[in-house]
Amino acid sequence: MTNELTTWLDTLLAELDGIEVRRTSRRRLRVEVASDALPALLELLRGRASFVHLSAISCVDWIDAGQFELVYHCWSYEIQSLVSVHTRIPREPGVYISVYDIYTPAAFFERDIHEMFGVWFEGSPDLSRFILTEWDGPPPMRKDFDSEAWVNQHFGWQDYHPDWLKDLEARGGGIAVPPNEQRFSRRTVDET
């Protein structure tokens, strides 16, 4: 990206109040914005700055802060630059607005975040499950989801000790440690 385009983009973003812009490299910007201002910033990026490609929306669960961080990764083919727009929303109720009307691919990313984190995107065209279609547990990417407890509640330990493994162990090989004896499995189902 030329210095002229870099200056132009920096000037454009300086027009907005309440955002924090940090250039992380010559072709990457990190922008922090309040959740209520995010749609306007995305409109500006797409319309005036040629960031026409939404390559991803990421979600981070900041459980101790009681927030989800949503990161919108926007790419400009024209100026060969990536802008990552970061905003935070309350973890409870975990509701935000869809940006599907600004970037059509947002529908896919919002659907994934809804399924994995439980964030509800108002106005999104489809928030039905597509990966965990038979899942009956809470959103598995939340930091308070205890995968080990969920597995222990839904599946029983079955001792698998076929003859070939017995032979291997007799020669000094193999690993046969039940989950409750492993170092990460100190909890019982009753503790969760």
VMD Tcl script that draws the C-alpha trace (Angstrom):
set ca {
  {0.00 0.00 0.00}
  {1.45 3.35 -0.94}
  {2.01 6.09 1.62}
  {-0.64 8.18 -0.13}
  {-3.30 5.47 0.35}
  {-2.17 4.86 3.92}
  {-2.58 8.56 4.68}
  {-5.96 8.65 2.93}
  {-7.30 5.71 4.98}
  {-5.96 7.14 8.24}
  {-7.61 10.51 7.42}
  {-10.90 8.82 6.58}
  {-10.98 6.90 9.86}
  {-10.03 10.03 11.81}
  {-13.40 11.51 10.74}
  {-15.17 9.18 13.16}
  {-15.53 9.95 16.84}
  {-15.17 7.29 19.46}
  {-12.93 4.86 17.62}
  {-9.38 3.88 18.39}
  {-7.16 3.07 15.42}
  {-3.83 1.31 15.68}
  {-1.72 0.44 12.66}
  {-0.23 -3.01 13.37}
  {1.72 -3.16 10.10}
  {1.89 -1.35 6.81}
  {-1.16 -3.24 5.51}
  {-3.09 -3.95 8.72}
  {-5.21 -1.78 10.96}
  {-6.86 -2.65 14.24}
  {-9.90 -0.53 15.03}
  {-11.72 -0.53 18.39}
  {-15.28 0.75 18.22}
  {-18.33 0.90 20.49}
  {-20.96 -1.66 19.54}
  {-23.56 0.96 18.61}
  {-21.13 2.58 16.13}
  {-19.95 -0.61 14.42}
  {-22.54 -0.69 11.59}
  {-21.73 2.92 10.62}
  {-18.01 2.12 10.56}
  {-18.59 -0.96 8.40}
  {-20.73 1.12 6.01}
  {-17.93 3.66 5.77}
  {-15.29 1.00 5.19}
  {-17.31 -0.70 2.50}
  {-18.70 2.37 0.77}
  {-15.94 4.97 0.89}
  {-12.82 2.93 1.58}
  {-13.38 -0.06 -0.75}
  {-13.25 -2.74 1.96}
  {-15.73 -4.85 0.03}
  {-14.73 -8.28 1.35}
  {-15.76 -9.46 4.81}
  {-13.36 -12.38 5.22}
  {-14.47 -13.44 8.71}
  {-16.19 -12.55 11.94}
  {-14.48 -13.94 15.02}
  {-15.75 -14.18 18.57}
  {-13.78 -14.19 21.81}
  {-15.39 -15.04 25.15}
  {-14.04 -12.71 27.84}
  {-15.82 -14.53 30.64}
  {-14.20 -12.58 33.50}
  {-15.25 -9.29 31.90}
  {-18.75 -10.62 31.12}
  {-18.31 -9.76 27.45}
  {-18.01 -11.20 23.99}
  {-15.59 -9.54 21.61}
  {-16.68 -9.61 17.98}
  {-13.97 -9.01 15.39}
  {-14.93 -8.13 11.82}
  {-12.09 -8.77 9.35}
  {-12.52 -6.57 6.25}
  {-10.24 -6.69 3.20}
  {-9.73 -4.15 0.43}
  {-8.58 -5.57 -2.89}
  {-8.00 -2.03 -4.13}
  {-5.54 -0.94 -1.45}
  {-4.40 -4.44 -0.39}
  {-5.11 -3.87 3.28}
  {-6.94 -5.60 6.14}
  {-8.93 -3.81 8.82}
  {-9.91 -5.78 11.91}
  {-12.77 -4.02 13.66}
  {-13.17 -5.02 17.32}
  {-16.27 -4.40 19.40}
  {-17.53 -5.83 22.66}
  {-21.05 -6.74 23.71}
  {-22.41 -7.94 27.06}
  {-22.17 -11.70 27.47}
  {-25.66 -11.67 28.91}
  {-27.99 -11.46 27.09}
  {-25.51 -12.06 24.24}
  {-27.53 -10.23 21.61}
  {-26.22 -8.06 18.80}
  {-27.43 -6.82 15.42}
  {-26.71 -8.58 12.16}
  {-24.57 -6.83 9.56}
  {-25.97 -9.08 6.84}
  {-27.43 -6.04 5.07}
  {-23.91 -4.54 4.80}
  {-21.96 -7.72 4.05}
  {-23.98 -10.71 2.81}
  {-21.34 -13.28 3.92}
  {-21.93 -12.13 7.51}
  {-24.91 -14.49 7.62}
  {-22.62 -17.53 7.58}
  {-20.26 -16.16 10.24}
  {-23.13 -15.03 12.47}
  {-24.70 -18.46 12.19}
  {-21.43 -20.10 13.26}
  {-20.96 -17.71 16.22}
  {-24.55 -18.26 17.28}
  {-24.07 -22.02 17.24}
  {-20.71 -22.05 19.02}
  {-21.08 -19.12 21.45}
  {-24.84 -18.57 21.70}
  {-24.76 -14.95 20.47}
  {-28.10 -14.01 18.92}
  {-27.83 -11.73 15.86}
  {-31.05 -9.78 15.37}
  {-31.97 -9.59 11.69}
  {-29.75 -12.46 10.56}
  {-31.53 -14.53 7.89}
  {-30.73 -17.97 9.36}
  {-29.42 -18.90 12.79}
  {-30.26 -22.60 12.60}
  {-27.62 -25.16 13.48}
  {-25.48 -26.52 10.69}
  {-22.55 -28.21 12.42}
  {-23.93 -29.43 15.74}
  {-27.28 -30.51 14.32}
  {-27.92 -33.14 17.01}
  {-26.25 -31.26 19.87}
  {-28.22 -30.96 23.10}
  {-25.66 -29.11 25.21}
  {-24.83 -25.46 25.75}
  {-22.74 -23.55 23.21}
  {-19.43 -25.42 23.30}
  {-17.03 -22.52 22.68}
  {-18.09 -20.56 25.76}
  {-15.39 -20.60 28.40}
  {-17.80 -21.83 31.05}
  {-18.59 -24.96 29.02}
  {-17.00 -27.93 30.76}
  {-16.42 -30.41 27.95}
  {-15.14 -33.11 30.27}
  {-18.20 -32.94 32.52}
  {-20.48 -32.97 29.48}
  {-18.75 -36.07 28.11}
  {-18.93 -37.79 31.50}
  {-22.66 -37.04 31.73}
  {-23.43 -38.28 28.21}
  {-21.03 -41.15 27.69}
  {-19.94 -43.99 29.93}
  {-16.37 -45.19 30.23}
  {-15.89 -48.48 28.49}
  {-12.78 -50.49 29.23}
  {-11.22 -51.25 25.87}
  {-8.55 -53.85 26.28}
  {-8.30 -56.10 23.19}
  {-5.74 -58.90 22.88}
  {-3.43 -56.88 20.61}
  {-3.20 -54.14 23.29}
  {-2.46 -56.72 26.01}
  {0.39 -58.05 23.87}
  {1.71 -54.54 23.32}
  {1.58 -53.75 27.03}
  {3.37 -57.03 27.85}
  {6.26 -55.78 25.69}
  {6.31 -52.46 27.60}
  {4.20 -50.32 25.24}
  {0.71 -48.93 25.03}
  {-1.20 -46.53 27.21}
  {-4.31 -47.64 29.01}
  {-5.34 -45.01 31.54}
  {-9.04 -44.48 32.24}
  {-10.17 -40.84 31.95}
  {-10.71 -40.44 35.71}
  {-7.06 -41.33 36.33}
  {-5.65 -38.84 33.82}
  {-4.27 -35.54 35.12}
  {-6.96 -33.43 33.39}
  {-9.78 -35.63 34.65}
  {-9.78 -35.01 38.38}
  {-13.42 -33.92 38.51}
  {-16.38 -36.22 38.81}
  {-19.76 -35.72 37.25}
  {-21.16 -34.79 40.68}
  {-18.74 -31.85 41.01}
  {-20.08 -30.04 37.93}
}
mol new
graphics top color blue
foreach p $ca { graphics top sphere $p radius 0.5 }
foreach p [lrange $ca 0 end-1] q [lrange $ca 1 end] { graphics top cylinder $p $q radius 0.2 }
display resetview
